[in-house]
């Protein structure tokens, strides 16, 4: 019989809620637009697909209120026409840092292997499996690519968004036009004419983001165009529950037979207990690739050819490629969705439009600034990662956390990197996709091959491209946020395997926490809360109170306090040490400031080896809010860390 | 520029939703009570604490409708007075099979280590750490104990419940009295008088479950009492953000100093970014343990003594035990909750009350049928596991899926095992808790020890008890659901480490799926959907089409079809084979029925070694809906599997 006498504080009830991300500090004045009947915002996002939703979620989590931030979408509900289905390992890592990866981890299809099927030398076999490789080759926290309906990804993001934004997306609201005019209301120079429930209204904002897809109204309004190759081959795509005796139907497959090409994408289990399969089917007899500069006539002609593609035609073509195996929808109503498409590789030359004082006012993200074929599973991922790159930079600018450059014509250097980093990335994506997609459409390894690409060349292309297609090998060039001046400190060049490299994301490692023995992932300390992290890889003389480690942790602790509160977080890792470590025999500031982010870097995984750091020398790493390494330098070189941070972060008041 | 022509089926929109568990088949008539103005149900649950909520969730997921199932609770909202905070590894495994473990995995405190502190021989040290052991010693899917506020666990269960039940818990509704009367309405012989919003109402039900806590109205109404030892030592317990220089504050600690005993339970991080600590503090000077049979006077006296415990007193006592380290609440308002309690070890002699025809009508679960000290972290776990044990049995009975025994006086043998399994478990829990709790309250290893228990004896007690306290070592005795007649087949006796044992839960192993190379946990195929699983560990002659494996998979596939549709699921595992396996060179029924549950048992972990199965001989295992092994037998012994299942499952129509 429990006999209790108890007393609880009122805030104990709060303990039943889920955790919330802490907002960023704000040094700029609180958003308080004049009360003159004019609707004003700090940011308007146009479009609530994956890119727009991701941006909305991040800005809301960083602390932008519903008054400051508006996201509009012309459709009445969550997107029904989305066709993407792949979530890359890197995107999953990011979702994990937002606490929204679980449903995908649990319920998406996990693609672990990629099988390559080609024409067999044995005529009785017709086609045969030539090789089977891991889907994700570089080390990553998640060793698979996940596939799941795009609508579900959007629903997951929106559910989390509604914890931070009461209004959420303003739907049935359409952008009609927009323009920049600094003369009327200099603080709010972007004008957007929107249609809400049939009524037209002009609202003003400091910034506007076009996340409104390939046919972006925003992009056109600012006079930009997608440039590049126009139309690809025609493809049919079908999502269905299939009945087949093809043995690899649950693996990602590239099938090149003499009859044509099919890509198999296994998909998630649905509530009937059945599994969906997506087939990308090349429709070779209908169309030849269009010329490099398609004009309106060509587009029209292509549309006409596309309209001749039918579900029956796609299925018939798939049947032919799969022979001698059979494949068909399991029932008449087993087809979820099908489409015919042509996609060229195109990119917008500018992702940012500035006002005349150099302040970026309009941003373009996602499909609105780059399009490419879906076969490398890039679309939804690259789009969301555009927003992931932009969100913290924009929030820093709005909250007064990053300085305006006097010597760069008044621009905001941190914000400028959105274009330089993501445009270069889009260009690389498109170059890869052009090769991969045409290699795929071609009858690789058969007599009918146009490119003459062999099977092994195609597999090599996949393997080398995997760092890129997994999202784990993305590398940004040097800029104000990517400082490679101390590169000689790090030994090794295999950056894809984790060797520290400014401009690449910090690979996850497993660390044992000193305070409690908890086995943790370092990426769990890189929550997407907009904070910079100073990762100190200490030296093996840590127990020497006059050693470089002891000096450096003290100096870093002092440095952190010179920046706005909470903006810099420390993670401290130590190598194998000659003696037993206790809280008493190391600098006191470690426990004071980093008690719960102080780790053994050798007991679970060897963080020093993985990162290419000599335990006798140590290293200091600045990790950006998006998980990318910004700077690697000598452990003791606080001056360089200070210089890096001071260029991009406003000192505290 | 993507150019799409697309066509979607209307049900594609459903793909954006989370998955739902499939309901159990129902052979009994659909619930359709007479339309005579009398409120009738199939099950009424009284109390919506962890045990009641868990039962409600499970029955709703099994398919009981809001009309059939009612859960009432007298409080207006989710529990505010809950004091449990520990989630055992086994409970996490169960949560995982329900898809509700993520928030706890991500946000609870994970206790990985248990440190033992005792009086030091060095007077300057006063106390010192004697040893530090893993918190969870036996193999388990989760290698830690999680701690988190009970209200949060309830909120998580309730959120999932509301996906399956529109009404959810009927709150502000109190059970006044209840009785069984078979004469009025034989199908609905249980009468419950309830007070809803101040109005009294009598409702009828087939079954009623008392999940109404230690002071259970249900238990009293059916004339049962908790029996056993009465009152334990007096303890104070405090949840607070603490300021301390005690080095192990983030580990679970047992501190035995000459000043007394304290247990430290590290708790979750809260939204301020701080971490909560729970302290259990023995208050030795106030009370001696009461006699074995406390009467009302003793209780009153105890209450009086307890009322003399103050927060200041608890904190002062903790300070003394922690010396020479300091410990105090970090701020004046840093105490979340505190209480003084005495808990004896008591158990109810019957967990089931039957009507005169032998049908179980009233069940008692959770604190209503057993109470014990909270220090072994058992309370919330054992209570929820009572419900986990009862739910599927009750659902099978209601849905007509389990036979009534003619030769056992008309009873329902499957249902009877709820009492036999959980009562024995409660008794073992209480025996362990009595030892652990008194060992803990005693000044172990000091001159003042009453029991003379040494430090190493206390550590041993923890270590041997860990199978039990982790929930992973629970073992049910033989009964109709636990058949140990083929025990000689299995080699090894270390059941805690995974050796197959009817009556114990199936240990998780990592398997590689043949169809897609996915690395999966076998427990992910043991979703808590109420299904039995036939786990076939095939032999290494699988490629021999006339071998024992080929014969057995065919016979099992045939057997499965003789039971109600979907009630038996197959999981097939193969060992290292002499040749390459393909879908073509193994029995066709493997792909037809088990394409997505067919695994290599040797490529990731060695399932055969872990389970104690000889790959030359194989084994067939029946796993119960609660993840416990029911039967292990020869792979070819279909007759025994048939006999086991036929005793407990009604054959299909």
Interface residues (C-beta under 8 A of the other chain):
Chain A: X1 X2 X3 X4 X5 X6 X7 X8 X9 X11 X12 X13 X14 X15 X16 X17 X18 X19 X20 X22 X78 X80 X81 X83 X99 X102 X103 X106 X107 X110 X111 X112 X113 X132 X143 X144 X149 X151 X152 X154 X155 X214 X215 X226 X230 X231 X239 X245 X247 X249 X250 X251 X266 X268 X269 X270 X271 X273 X275 X299 X302 X303 X306 X307 X309 X311 X333 X335 X336 X337 X338 X339 X340 X341 X342 X343 X344 X346 X367 X371 X515 X516 X517 X518 X519 X582 X583 X584 X595 X596
Chain B: X1 X2 X3 X4 X5 X6 X7 X8 X9 X11 X12 X13 X14 X15 X16 X17 X18 X19 X20 X22 X78 X80 X81 X83 X99 X102 X103 X106 X107 X110 X111 X112 X113 X132 X143 X144 X149 X151 X152 X154 X155 X214 X215 X226 X230 X231 X239 X245 X247 X249 X250 X251 X266 X268 X269 X270 X271 X273 X275 X299 X302 X303 X306 X307 X309 X311 X333 X335 X336 X337 X338 X339 X340 X341 X342 X343 X344 X346 X367 X371 X515 X516 X517 X518 X519 X582 X583 X584 X595 X596
